[in-house]
Amino acid sequence: MKMRSLALGVLLGIATSASALADRAPTVAERAHVEAILHAQGFQEWEGLELDDEVWQVDGAVALNGRKYHMEIDARTFAILKREPD
C-alpha cells in the first residue's frame, strides 16, 4: 500500500510540474489583472494572451496610435518586461 501511495505521489508531482511549464490561458482573475495593466498603458485591444514560463505573452496589443506591439508582463509582479513593435 505504501509503495502504491508513493508511486501515485511521484506521478502527480511529475504531472503537476509538467503542466506548470506548459503555456496556458489566463484564469478570469489573471485576465482581468493583465487587461487592467494594458488599459492603463493605453492599449484597448490585443490578439492573444497566454502564460509562458512565468511571463504573460501579449500578442498584437494595439496602442492609441494604431501600432501593434508584443508585450511581456511578469506573472508575479505584473511589471512590464518588454514592449516591442509587432
C-alpha positions in Angstrom: 0.0 0.0 0.0 2.8 2.4 0.8 4.5 1.7 -2.5 1.3 2.4 -4.4 0.9 5.7 -2.5 4.5 6.7 -3.2 4.1 5.9 -6.9 0.9 7.9 -7.1 2.6 10.8 -5.4 5.5 10.7 -7.8 3.2 10.6 -10.8 1.2 13.5 -9.5 4.3 15.5 -8.9 5.6 14.9 -12.4 2.2 15.8 -13.9 1.9 19.0 -11.9 5.4 20.1 -12.7 5.0 19.4 -16.4 1.7 21.3 -16.6 3.3 24.2 -14.8 5.8 24.6 -17.6 3.2 24.4 -20.4 1.8 27.5 -22.0 -1.7 28.2 -20.7 -4.6 30.7 -21.0 -5.3 33.0 -18.1 -7.9 32.5 -15.4 -10.6 35.1 -15.2 -8.8 36.9 -12.4 -5.5 36.8 -14.2 -7.0 38.1 -17.4 -8.7 41.0 -15.5 -5.4 42.0 -13.9 -3.4 41.8 -17.2 -6.2 43.7 -19.0 -6.2 46.4 -16.3 -2.4 46.9 -16.9 -2.8 47.0 -20.6 -5.6 49.6 -20.4 -3.6 51.7 -18.0 -0.8 51.7 -20.7 -3.3 52.9 -23.4 -3.9 49.6 -25.1 -7.6 48.9 -26.0 -7.3 45.6 -27.7 -4.9 42.7 -28.3 -4.9 39.4 -30.2 -3.6 36.9 -27.8 -2.7 36.4 -24.1 -1.0 33.3 -22.6 1.3 32.4 -19.8 4.7 31.1 -20.8 7.4 30.4 -18.2 6.0 32.8 -15.6 5.7 35.6 -18.2 2.4 36.8 -19.8 2.8 37.0 -23.5 0.6 39.6 -25.1 0.4 39.5 -28.9 -0.9 42.2 -31.2 -1.6 44.8 -28.5 -2.9 47.9 -30.3 -1.7 51.2 -29.0 -3.7 54.5 -29.3 -1.5 55.4 -32.3 -2.7 52.2 -34.1 0.6 50.4 -33.9 0.7 46.8 -32.7 3.1 45.6 -30.0 4.3 42.4 -28.4 4.2 42.8 -24.7 5.7 40.6 -21.9 4.4 41.0 -18.4 5.9 39.4 -15.3 3.3 36.9 -13.9 4.3 37.6 -10.3 4.8 41.3 -10.1 2.8 42.3 -13.2 5.6 44.6 -14.3 6.0 45.2 -18.0 9.2 43.4 -19.1 9.1 44.1 -22.8 7.2 46.3 -25.2 8.3 46.0 -28.8 6.7 46.6 -32.2 4.9 43.5 -33.5 
